[in-house]
Amino acid sequence: MGTAPRAPKEPAAIKIGDLVLDRYRVVEQIASGGHSVVFRGLDERLSRPVCIKVFSGLGGKSGVGRTSYEHFVQEAFALSRLTHPNTLRIYDFGHLGDAAAAAPGERDGMPLQVCEFMNGGTLSQVIREQGRQSLEETARVVGAMCAALGEAHALGIVHRDIKPQNILFGAVGTNKLPKLADFGIAKWSADSEQHELAKRAEDTAIVAGQKLAMYSPSWAAPEQLAGQPVSAATDIYSLAVVAVYMLSAKAIFADEDVYAGYKKRRHADELIRDALLPQKVPMRVIALLTRALAFDPKKRLTKVEELATGLATALEADAGEERRPAQEPTAALQPVTPTIPELAITPPVGTPTVAKRGGNTVPPPIANPAPPAPPAATRTTRHSVPPPIAAAAAAPVASADIPPVVAPQAAPLPPAIPHPQAAPGAWQPPQVRTPWMANAPLAGGAPVRLALADTPVHVGQRNVHFILSAPTTAVDLLGGQGKVRITFIAAPNGHRILHLKGLSCFVAHLGGRPSPAVTLDQPGDVALVTPRAQEIGHIRVVNGVSDAGSFVFPLGAALVAVSAEDCSDPILFDFGPGSDAYFVYTRGRAIPVSTSRRR
């Protein structure tokens, strides 16, 4: 007989105001349950909110306690392997006190993990507050979870605890980005690499010395309830239950004991129809979810991506029948994580145009290391994107007279053409799609001078922000449909290399392949891309041209100038018309706090 589980220890090893792992300040407790206590914290090194999850010691030294302990530690290793934008990111992991001298479940040595803080609540909270969700929103959220699980399954990780409480949202502008959390009871497949075995919790029965059920009964697959082996089909089943819950606001297996729930799952098709037909859910969706909830795992969908594709196809068909407009509005918002691939990585912008003056052709100053200053600001000039992202000189450069030049313009892009057949498994460039900068207007006129401000300034059809950053501190920028993180890296030649990482999406050099991050050593354009290669935005990274004590930048049809005394090394990150633009600088004056913010 196993040792009886002890009551959870009071998490006195960590309290409000404590500094853990030498950088994370504990702010408040926000949740508890299972085998952990969750706090909101502050990363004092990077000034960002974090989530601090501390093992609670449930079960003490018993088999239950040991299993809980090892699964908690396992979660950190699972998250460290997962990089998908729709998976909760882990920042750090460690122990409180002397971990080496403490046994699992004791107060000293309690493990803790630090993750990103999600400020948009859970899916269960959303359903409680808003009721059932539309097919469009269900396809968006479930599609995002499918994409996250697709990566996990490819690495041999089965989540085993898909439920609304483990689907979190983070606010990204007016959108809510869904992320999959809580891999604490995830199961690593037995055929994974041998050297990873030490980083996984063993099978529950072996670790605990007794059978320990680790699932959520209302959302679990029948094989979990029966104690049988799990697989990717187990996660497909639970996610389909969540989809029914979103569409109907009804948990079809709720309030049942394990045995009754197991029998009830044999008749899932009847429960799905009863829940969804009154909501006028299309029959193709009901058929898809019925297959995903097949009692026999072998009869379910074979891959989690099939669930996402099926929902997206049904949504597209439904939109075509009832809601498709005659012409797609250009400003329509797209889902943060769409589930239908729209292959659209932008090719490089075409050959830059040139300005002529007196019969002479003047190329844009792309290759010149230091363009001379134009005459007085009152004279009409046109500026281009200057070259390498270097620490800009603060002093103005005197010059006699220079011909005006224009910003790089793209040649008209040809219609999309099919790509030649590639070898099986090879990556193929997607179809052409025109970014906003390809048709950007010519910037001209007297520069609009911008003063430092802590509130956005509307100019050039953008909301312009100023951000003062330490040279090596990461800065998060949000614009359009994407959120990115930029970090400056010092180069031996004195220039700065820019590391740009997607937080809510992937990124790509124009014409390149999507990746988690890109680097820039000169001005350029970057595409924001979903995991399924759909473009959702573009960023133009621009240096300023020195002009009589200021740096002048093209911004839409306008020229804007910032004082070299305010910012001596500004770089402009432009998300395009109707969105945001950011001046990020590391040397200059502090941004003044407005009177309205002091109140």
Summary of the structure (lengths in Angstrom):
residues: 599
radius of gyration: 27.4
end to end distance: 64.0
largest distance: 96.4
contacts: 1924
relative contact order: 0.09
helix: 24%
strand: 25%
